[in-house]
Amino acid sequence: MKNTYIAVLVLILLGVVIFFATKDKDTDEVQLDENESSTEATNNNEVDLSTNTSIPVEDINLEVEAEVELNTVREFTVNAKNFSFSPSTMTVKKGDKVKITFINSQGFHDFKIDAYGVAAKQAQSPNTEVLEFIADKTGSFEYYCSVGTHRSMGMKGTLVVN
């Protein structure tokens, strides 16, 4: 019985020694004392490891913030009557896709935004045309009817791009 206790004790001690001997080899961190200096060669590039290069994982704090703006489609219906547009102002953000449904409900008219090269054809009412473009410039841009003196008679509006 005494021999069994001694054998178990020897096995336990041997297990403890093996555990501590292999524990240091399994670590992924490189520990260097302040007084030690080491140079490691990798692919003919020398890297100086003279300072402690160990970074405990629990000390790393990483926060990521991302703001994503998707180009939104801004839809407007512009109604043309004799010498007026409704609405007289449209506001969008730079980068927005703008979709304008131009409805000529009275008279002979068209619709133009020169800054964006957008134009509905001149047509007699009733007429509907859909125009689409990307608002890629900021500022205030006039839209108008180019038929005769309609523009000077007040048939105009403003597209505001912020």
DRENDO-1510 file (C-alpha; in Angstrom, 1 decimal, always signed):
<recs>
REC; n; res; u; v; w
REC; 1; MET; +0.0; +0.0; +0.0 .
REC; 2; LYS; +2.9; +2.3; +0.8 .
REC; 3; ASN; +4.4; +1.7; -2.6 .
REC; 4; THR; +1.0; +2.8; -4.3 .
REC; 5; TYR; +1.0; +6.1; -2.5 .
REC; 6; ILE; +4.6; +6.8; -3.5 .
REC; 7; ALA; +3.8; +5.9; -7.2 .
REC; 8; VAL; +0.8; +8.2; -7.2 .
REC; 9; LEU; +2.8; +11.0; -5.6 .
REC; 10; VAL; +5.6; +10.6; -8.2 .
REC; 11; LEU; +3.0; +10.7; -11.0 .
REC; 12; ILE; +1.4; +13.9; -9.7 .
REC; 13; LEU; +4.8; +15.6; -9.3 .
REC; 14; LEU; +5.8; +14.5; -12.8 .
REC; 15; GLY; +2.5; +15.9; -14.2 .
REC; 16; VAL; +3.0; +19.2; -12.5 .
REC; 17; VAL; +6.6; +19.5; -13.8 .
REC; 18; ILE; +5.4; +18.7; -17.4 .
REC; 19; PHE; +2.5; +21.2; -17.1 .
REC; 20; PHE; +4.8; +24.1; -16.1 .
REC; 21; ALA; +7.5; +23.1; -18.6 .
REC; 22; THR; +5.1; +23.2; -21.6 .
REC; 23; LYS; +3.1; +26.2; -20.4 .
REC; 24; ASP; +5.8; +28.7; -21.3 .
REC; 25; LYS; +6.3; +27.1; -24.8 .
REC; 26; ASP; +2.6; +27.4; -25.7 .
REC; 27; THR; +2.2; +31.2; -25.2 .
REC; 28; ASP; +2.0; +33.4; -28.3 .
REC; 29; GLU; +3.5; +36.4; -26.7 .
REC; 30; VAL; +7.2; +37.3; -26.9 .
REC; 31; GLN; +8.5; +38.6; -23.6 .
REC; 32; LEU; +11.7; +40.6; -23.4 .
REC; 33; ASP; +13.2; +42.1; -20.3 .
REC; 34; GLU; +14.2; +45.8; -20.4 .
REC; 35; ASN; +17.9; +44.9; -20.2 .
REC; 36; GLU; +17.7; +42.2; -23.0 .
REC; 37; SER; +18.0; +43.0; -26.7 .
REC; 38; SER; +17.1; +40.7; -29.5 .
REC; 39; THR; +17.1; +40.9; -33.2 .
REC; 40; GLU; +15.0; +38.6; -35.3 .
REC; 41; ALA; +15.7; +38.1; -39.0 .
REC; 42; THR; +12.8; +37.5; -41.2 .
REC; 43; ASN; +13.1; +37.3; -45.0 .
REC; 44; ASN; +16.4; +39.3; -44.9 .
REC; 45; ASN; +14.7; +42.1; -43.1 .
REC; 46; GLU; +15.9; +42.8; -39.5 .
REC; 47; VAL; +13.5; +43.8; -36.9 .
REC; 48; ASP; +14.7; +45.2; -33.6 .
REC; 49; LEU; +12.8; +43.8; -30.6 .
REC; 50; SER; +14.8; +45.7; -27.9 .
REC; 51; THR; +11.6; +46.8; -26.2 .
REC; 52; ASN; +8.8; +44.8; -24.6 .
REC; 53; THR; +6.5; +44.0; -27.6 .
REC; 54; SER; +4.0; +42.0; -25.6 .
REC; 55; ILE; +0.4; +43.4; -25.8 .
REC; 56; PRO; -2.1; +41.7; -23.6 .
REC; 57; VAL; -5.3; +41.0; -25.6 .
REC; 58; GLU; -7.5; +42.3; -22.9 .
REC; 59; ASP; -5.9; +45.7; -23.1 .
REC; 60; ILE; -7.0; +46.3; -26.7 .
REC; 61; ASN; -10.1; +48.3; -27.1 .
REC; 62; LEU; -11.4; +48.8; -30.6 .
REC; 63; GLU; -14.4; +50.9; -31.5 .
REC; 64; VAL; -15.6; +51.3; -35.0 .
REC; 65; GLU; -18.2; +53.8; -36.1 .
REC; 66; ALA; -19.5; +53.9; -39.7 .
REC; 67; GLU; -21.9; +56.3; -41.2 .
REC; 68; VAL; -23.3; +55.2; -44.5 .
REC; 69; GLU; -25.5; +57.4; -46.5 .
REC; 70; LEU; -27.3; +55.8; -49.4 .
REC; 71; ASN; -28.3; +57.9; -52.3 .
REC; 72; THR; -32.0; +58.4; -51.8 .
REC; 73; VAL; -34.5; +58.9; -54.5 .
REC; 74; ARG; -36.3; +62.2; -54.1 .
REC; 75; GLU; -39.6; +62.3; -56.0 .
REC; 76; PHE; -41.5; +65.4; -57.0 .
REC; 77; THR; -44.5; +66.1; -59.1 .
REC; 78; VAL; -44.3; +69.5; -60.9 .
REC; 79; ASN; -47.6; +70.8; -62.2 .
REC; 80; ALA; -47.5; +73.3; -65.0 .
REC; 81; LYS; -50.4; +75.8; -65.5 .
REC; 82; ASN; -50.4; +79.0; -67.5 .
REC; 83; PHE; -47.4; +81.0; -66.1 .
REC; 84; SER; -46.8; +79.0; -62.9 .
REC; 85; PHE; -45.2; +75.8; -61.6 .
REC; 86; SER; -46.3; +74.1; -58.5 .
REC; 87; PRO; -44.2; +73.6; -56.3 .
REC; 88; SER; -42.1; +76.6; -56.9 .
REC; 89; THR; -39.2; +75.2; -54.7 .
REC; 90; MET; -37.8; +71.7; -54.5 .
REC; 91; THR; -35.0; +70.9; -52.0 .
REC; 92; VAL; -32.7; +67.9; -52.1 .
REC; 93; LYS; -29.3; +66.8; -50.9 .
REC; 94; LYS; -26.1; +66.5; -53.0 .
REC; 95; GLY; -25.9; +63.0; -54.3 .
REC; 96; ASP; -29.7; +62.3; -54.2 .
REC; 97; LYS; -31.3; +60.8; -57.3 .
REC; 98; VAL; -34.1; +63.3; -58.3 .
REC; 99; LYS; -37.2; +62.0; -60.1 .
REC; 100; ILE; -39.5; +64.7; -61.4 .
REC; 101; THR; -42.9; +63.9; -62.9 .
REC; 102; PHE; -43.7; +66.9; -65.0 .
REC; 103; ILE; -47.4; +67.3; -65.6 .
REC; 104; ASN; -48.6; +69.9; -68.1 .
REC; 105; SER; -52.2; +70.4; -67.1 .
REC; 106; GLN; -52.9; +73.7; -69.0 .
REC; 107; GLY; -51.5; +75.3; -72.1 .
REC; 108; PHE; -48.3; +74.7; -74.1 .
REC; 109; HIS; -45.2; +74.3; -71.9 .
REC; 110; ASP; -41.9; +72.6; -71.2 .
REC; 111; PHE; -39.6; +72.2; -68.2 .
REC; 112; LYS; -35.8; +72.9; -68.0 .
REC; 113; ILE; -33.0; +72.9; -65.5 .
REC; 114; ASP; -30.0; +74.1; -67.4 .
REC; 115; ALA; -27.4; +73.3; -64.7 .
REC; 116; TYR; -28.2; +69.6; -64.9 .
REC; 117; GLY; -29.1; +69.4; -68.6 .
REC; 118; VAL; -32.6; +68.3; -67.7 .
REC; 119; ALA; -35.4; +69.2; -70.1 .
REC; 120; ALA; -39.0; +68.0; -70.8 .
REC; 121; LYS; -40.1; +68.5; -74.4 .
REC; 122; GLN; -42.5; +71.3; -75.3 .
REC; 123; ALA; -46.0; +69.9; -75.5 .
REC; 124; GLN; -49.7; +70.9; -75.4 .
REC; 125; SER; -51.7; +69.8; -72.3 .
REC; 126; PRO; -52.5; +67.2; -71.2 .
REC; 127; ASN; -49.0; +65.8; -71.1 .
REC; 128; THR; -46.8; +64.0; -68.6 .
REC; 129; GLU; -43.1; +63.3; -68.7 .
REC; 130; VAL; -40.7; +61.8; -66.1 .
REC; 131; LEU; -37.2; +63.3; -65.7 .
REC; 132; GLU; -34.4; +61.7; -63.6 .
REC; 133; PHE; -30.9; +62.9; -62.7 .
REC; 134; ILE; -28.4; +62.9; -59.9 .
REC; 135; ALA; -28.0; +66.1; -57.9 .
REC; 136; ASP; -24.2; +66.3; -58.0 .
REC; 137; LYS; -23.7; +70.0; -57.6 .
REC; 138; THR; -24.7; +72.2; -54.6 .
REC; 139; GLY; -26.4; +75.5; -54.9 .
REC; 140; SER; -29.7; +77.0; -56.1 .
REC; 141; PHE; -30.7; +76.3; -59.6 .
REC; 142; GLU; -33.6; +77.8; -61.6 .
REC; 143; TYR; -36.1; +75.6; -63.4 .
REC; 144; TYR; -38.3; +77.3; -65.9 .
REC; 145; CYS; -40.6; +77.1; -69.0 .
REC; 146; SER; -38.7; +78.1; -72.2 .
REC; 147; VAL; -41.8; +78.7; -74.3 .
REC; 148; GLY; -42.0; +82.4; -75.4 .
REC; 149; THR; -42.1; +84.8; -72.5 .
REC; 150; HIS; -43.4; +82.3; -70.0 .
REC; 151; ARG; -40.2; +82.5; -67.9 .
REC; 152; SER; -40.4; +86.3; -67.6 .
REC; 153; MET; -44.1; +86.0; -66.8 .
REC; 154; GLY; -43.2; +84.0; -63.6 .
REC; 155; MET; -43.2; +80.4; -64.9 .
REC; 156; LYS; -40.1; +79.4; -62.9 .
REC; 157; GLY; -39.0; +77.9; -59.7 .
REC; 158; THR; -35.9; +76.9; -57.7 .
REC; 159; LEU; -34.1; +73.6; -57.1 .
REC; 160; VAL; -32.0; +73.8; -53.9 .
REC; 161; VAL; -29.2; +71.3; -53.5 .
REC; 162; ASN; -27.6; +71.2; -50.1 .
</recs>
